[in-house]
Amino acid sequence: MVPRVWSLMRFLIKGSVAGGAIYLVYDQELLGPSDKSQAVLQKAEEVVPTAVYQFSQYVCEQTGLKLPQLPAPPKFNFHIRDSWNSGIITMMSALSVAPSKAWEYSKEGWEYLKERTK
């Protein structure tokens, strides 16, 4: 009985985390226009390090452990807007060419097999 309850709890926790992640992506419009996505990522870049620091301080207070200070995250001068749409365009063009390439490669393979069996 206990293993079933434990597996159900694990399933519910994982489902909650996945649902929360999907809601967050939808709510923050991360899959929308690139300028909105870039603004959200910049906001997260400012908020996440302080939240991690505060959480580590809370854990230290509650447990009595001393955690070492994490180094500052590196700063990148890279804007996601510059590469967001080009990556999507490249992926879609590769997917649109895939059937003709598969036909071409299978035709070449068939010809090769015909030559080898003669």
Backbone as JSON, one array per atom type, in Angstrom:
{
  "sequence": "MVPRVWSLMRFLIKGSVAGGAIYLVYDQELLGPSDKSQAVLQKAEEVVPTAVYQFSQYVCEQTGLKLPQLPAPPKFNFHIRDSWNSGIITMMSALSVAPSKAWEYSKEGWEYLKERTK",
  "N": [[0.81, -1.19, 0.0], [1.91, 1.26, 0.8], [4.01, 1.72, -1.14], [2.42, 2.24, -3.39], [1.08, 4.58, -2.7], [3.25, 6.27, -2.4], [4.27, 6.28, -5.05], [2.1, 7.47, -6.31], [2.16, 9.99, -5.09], [4.64, 10.93, -6.03], [4.05, 11.05, -8.77], [2.01, 13.01, -8.75], [3.44, 15.23, -7.78], [5.39, 15.57, -9.78], [3.68, 16.07, -11.95], [2.53, 18.45, -11.08], [4.73, 20.17, -11.07], [5.4, 20.14, -13.81], [3.01, 21.17, -14.89], [3.03, 23.69, -13.68], [5.3, 24.77, -14.89], [4.49, 24.88, -17.56], [2.34, 26.65, -17.32], [3.73, 28.93, -16.46], [5.33, 29.5, -18.69], [3.33, 30.08, -20.56], [1.99, 32.22, -19.25], [3.97, 34.19, -19.01], [4.46, 34.68, -21.61], [6.56, 33.45, -23.07], [6.87, 32.06, -25.44], [6.05, 33.8, -27.3], [6.36, 36.83, -29.18], [9.76, 37.8, -29.93], [10.8, 40.07, -28.63], [9.29, 40.33, -26.29], [9.94, 37.93, -25.05], [12.64, 38.3, -24.62], [12.57, 40.41, -22.79], [11.39, 39.15, -20.59], [13.33, 37.23, -20.0], [15.47, 38.88, -19.29], [14.4, 40.01, -16.99], [14.21, 37.73, -15.41], [16.9, 37.15, -15.19], [17.72, 39.13, -13.46], [16.22, 38.61, -11.15], [16.44, 35.89, -10.33], [19.13, 35.22, -9.26], [19.13, 36.66, -6.77], [16.97, 35.49, -5.51], [17.86, 32.85, -5.22], [20.0, 33.28, -3.49], [18.63, 34.28, -1.21], [17.1, 32.03, -0.59], [19.12, 30.2, 0.01], [20.17, 31.4, 2.29], [17.98, 31.16, 3.99], [17.85, 28.36, 4.22], [20.28, 27.93, 5.5], [19.79, 29.2, 7.96], [17.72, 27.61, 8.98], [18.78, 25.01, 9.1], [21.29, 25.24, 10.19], [23.57, 24.91, 8.78], [26.51, 25.91, 6.98], [26.72, 27.36, 3.99], [28.83, 27.7, 1.17], [29.65, 30.82, -0.45], [28.25, 31.51, -3.56], [29.77, 32.07, -6.76], [29.43, 35.05, -8.75], [27.12, 35.06, -11.48], [28.19, 34.74, -14.9], [28.29, 37.5, -17.17], [26.66, 37.89, -20.17], [26.82, 39.3, -23.34], [24.57, 39.01, -25.17], [21.82, 38.94, -27.17], [18.72, 37.46, -27.25], [16.86, 37.94, -29.16], [18.2, 38.37, -31.51], [18.85, 35.87, -32.52], [16.63, 34.25, -32.3], [14.44, 34.1, -34.21], [15.89, 33.32, -36.47], [16.77, 30.77, -35.82], [14.34, 29.37, -35.68], [13.47, 29.65, -38.32], [15.52, 28.28, -39.69], [15.14, 25.69, -38.68], [12.54, 25.08, -39.58], [12.92, 25.21, -42.34], [14.65, 23.07, -42.67], [12.97, 20.97, -41.91], [11.07, 21.16, -43.94], [12.48, 20.37, -46.18], [13.13, 17.8, -45.62], [11.46, 15.48, -46.52], [12.01, 15.33, -49.33], [14.78, 15.03, -49.3], [14.97, 12.59, -47.94], [13.8, 10.92, -49.85], [15.67, 11.22, -51.9], [18.01, 10.17, -50.7], [17.17, 7.54, -50.18], [16.79, 6.65, -52.77], [19.4, 6.79, -53.77], [20.56, 4.89, -52.08], [19.15, 2.6, -52.88], [20.05, 2.35, -55.51], [22.75, 1.88, -55.04], [22.6, -0.59, -53.71], [21.59, -2.15, -55.8], [23.74, -2.09, -57.56], [25.67, -3.44, -56.05], [24.64, -5.99, -55.82], [24.77, -7.1, -58.32]],
  "CA": [[0.0, 0.0, 0.0], [2.77, 2.43, 0.91], [4.65, 2.04, -2.42], [1.45, 2.83, -4.31], [0.86, 5.97, -2.28], [4.47, 7.0, -2.71], [4.34, 6.5, -6.49], [1.07, 8.45, -6.63], [2.66, 11.3, -4.67], [5.67, 11.32, -6.99], [3.36, 11.42, -10.0], [1.34, 14.29, -8.55], [4.45, 16.29, -7.67], [5.95, 15.8, -11.12], [2.65, 16.71, -12.75], [2.39, 19.84, -10.63], [5.89, 20.93, -11.55], [5.25, 20.3, -15.26], [1.92, 22.09, -15.12], [3.49, 25.03, -13.31], [6.24, 25.25, -15.91], [3.7, 25.23, -18.75], [1.61, 27.87, -17.0], [4.68, 30.04, -16.42], [5.69, 29.82, -20.08], [2.16, 30.72, -21.16], [1.69, 33.47, -18.57], [5.02, 35.17, -19.29], [4.54, 34.78, -23.08], [7.91, 33.11, -23.51], [6.84, 31.57, -26.8], [5.48, 34.86, -28.12], [7.35, 37.61, -29.92], [11.08, 37.72, -29.33], [11.09, 41.18, -27.73], [8.69, 40.02, -24.99], [10.73, 36.85, -24.46], [13.9, 38.88, -24.16], [12.28, 41.19, -21.58], [11.16, 38.21, -19.5], [14.62, 36.63, -19.65], [16.25, 39.89, -18.56], [13.82, 40.12, -15.66], [14.62, 36.53, -14.68], [18.34, 37.27, -14.91], [17.87, 40.01, -12.3], [15.5, 38.11, -9.98], [16.82, 34.54, -9.91], [20.26, 35.14, -8.32], [18.77, 37.11, -5.43], [16.07, 34.48, -4.91], [18.69, 31.72, -4.82], [20.74, 33.71, -2.31], [17.72, 34.33, -0.08], [16.74, 30.66, -0.24], [20.26, 29.57, 0.68], [20.24, 31.98, 3.63], [16.9, 30.54, 4.76], [18.27, 26.98, 4.51], [21.34, 28.02, 6.51], [19.18, 29.52, 9.25], [16.89, 26.5, 9.45], [19.54, 23.79, 9.34], [22.53, 25.51, 10.89], [24.7, 24.64, 7.88], [27.13, 27.07, 6.34], [26.92, 27.13, 2.56], [29.79, 28.66, 0.61], [29.1, 31.86, -1.32], [28.37, 31.18, -4.97], [30.31, 33.17, -7.56], [28.45, 35.77, -9.55], [26.98, 34.47, -12.81], [28.87, 35.54, -15.92], [27.45, 38.38, -17.96], [26.77, 37.66, -21.6], [26.28, 40.37, -24.17], [23.91, 38.26, -26.24], [20.39, 39.18, -27.18], [18.04, 36.31, -27.83], [16.09, 38.39, -30.31], [19.03, 38.28, -32.71], [18.93, 34.52, -33.05], [15.4, 33.49, -32.08], [13.72, 33.82, -35.45], [16.74, 32.61, -37.43], [16.75, 29.36, -35.45], [13.05, 28.81, -36.08], [13.46, 29.59, -39.79], [16.41, 27.2, -40.08], [14.5, 24.42, -38.34], [11.4, 24.85, -40.47], [13.41, 24.91, -43.69], [15.18, 21.7, -42.64], [11.82, 20.06, -41.9], [10.38, 21.18, -45.23], [13.32, 19.69, -47.16], [13.35, 16.43, -45.17], [10.9, 14.42, -47.37], [12.74, 15.21, -50.61], [16.11, 14.47, -49.0], [14.79, 11.17, -47.63], [13.59, 10.27, -51.14], [16.95, 11.23, -52.61], [18.93, 9.23, -50.05], [16.7, 6.17, -50.38], [17.04, 6.33, -54.18], [20.84, 6.51, -53.86], [20.8, 3.61, -51.41], [18.62, 1.53, -53.73], [20.99, 2.21, -56.64], [23.96, 1.26, -54.5], [22.31, -2.01, -53.47], [21.47, -2.8, -57.09], [25.09, -2.26, -58.1], [26.4, -4.41, -55.24], [24.1, -7.33, -55.99], [25.02, -7.59, -59.69]],
  "C": [[0.86, 1.26, 0.0], [3.49, 2.73, -0.42], [3.69, 2.67, -3.42], [1.19, 4.29, -3.97], [2.07, 6.81, -2.63], [4.59, 7.28, -4.21], [3.28, 7.49, -6.95], [1.52, 9.85, -6.25], [3.72, 11.81, -5.62], [5.05, 11.79, -8.29], [2.69, 12.78, -9.88], [2.32, 15.45, -8.45], [5.04, 16.61, -9.03], [4.93, 16.49, -12.03], [2.45, 18.16, -12.37], [3.53, 20.7, -11.12], [5.78, 21.17, -13.05], [4.13, 21.28, -15.58], [2.29, 23.53, -14.77], [4.44, 25.61, -14.34], [5.48, 25.67, -17.17], [2.91, 26.52, -18.5], [2.54, 29.08, -17.01], [5.08, 30.46, -17.82], [4.55, 30.55, -20.76], [1.91, 32.11, -20.57], [2.7, 34.56, -18.91], [5.23, 35.38, -20.79], [5.95, 34.52, -23.6], [7.95, 32.61, -24.94], [6.21, 32.58, -27.76], [6.57, 35.58, -28.91], [8.68, 37.68, -29.17], [11.38, 38.89, -28.39], [10.47, 40.96, -26.35], [9.49, 38.92, -24.29], [12.03, 37.39, -23.9], [13.68, 39.69, -22.88], [12.08, 40.26, -20.38], [12.48, 37.59, -19.05], [15.51, 37.62, -18.91], [15.73, 40.05, -17.15], [14.22, 38.91, -14.81], [16.09, 36.59, -14.31], [18.58, 38.15, -13.69], [17.31, 39.37, -11.03], [16.06, 36.8, -9.45], [18.02, 34.51, -8.97], [19.92, 35.61, -6.91], [17.85, 36.11, -4.74], [16.87, 33.27, -4.44], [19.48, 32.07, -3.56], [19.84, 33.73, -1.07], [17.32, 32.93, 0.37], [17.89, 29.97, 0.48], [20.44, 30.13, 2.09], [19.16, 31.37, 4.53], [17.28, 29.11, 5.16], [19.35, 26.99, 5.59], [20.76, 28.31, 7.89], [18.43, 28.32, 9.83], [17.7, 25.27, 9.84], [20.81, 24.01, 10.14], [23.76, 25.22, 10.05], [25.25, 25.95, 7.34], [27.4, 26.71, 4.89], [27.93, 28.14, 2.04], [29.09, 29.65, -0.32], [29.31, 31.46, -2.77], [28.97, 32.35, -5.73], [29.19, 33.82, -8.37], [28.33, 35.12, -10.93], [27.65, 35.35, -13.85], [27.86, 36.37, -16.71], [27.71, 38.12, -19.44], [26.15, 38.84, -22.33], [25.65, 39.73, -25.4], [22.41, 38.48, -26.12], [19.7, 38.04, -27.9], [17.25, 36.7, -29.08], [16.88, 38.25, -31.59], [19.04, 36.89, -33.32], [17.63, 33.73, -32.94], [14.75, 33.11, -33.4], [14.59, 33.08, -36.45], [16.79, 31.12, -37.1], [15.46, 28.68, -35.86], [13.0, 28.65, -37.59], [14.33, 28.45, -40.28], [15.78, 25.84, -39.82], [13.35, 24.11, -39.27], [11.86, 24.55, -41.9], [13.99, 23.5, -43.74], [14.04, 20.69, -42.64], [11.1, 20.03, -43.24], [11.17, 20.44, -46.31], [13.47, 18.2, -46.83], [12.71, 15.36, -46.06], [11.66, 14.24, -48.68], [14.14, 14.64, -50.39], [16.01, 12.98, -48.68], [14.58, 10.38, -48.92], [14.9, 10.15, -51.9], [17.92, 10.21, -52.01], [18.48, 7.79, -50.24], [16.93, 5.74, -51.82], [18.52, 5.99, -54.37], [21.18, 5.17, -53.21], [20.31, 2.44, -52.23], [19.55, 1.27, -54.91], [22.27, 1.53, -56.19], [23.74, -0.24, -54.28], [22.18, -2.78, -54.78], [22.84, -3.08, -57.71], [25.84, -3.35, -57.34], [25.89, -5.84, -55.45], [24.31, -7.89, -57.39], [26.2, -8.5, -59.75]]
}
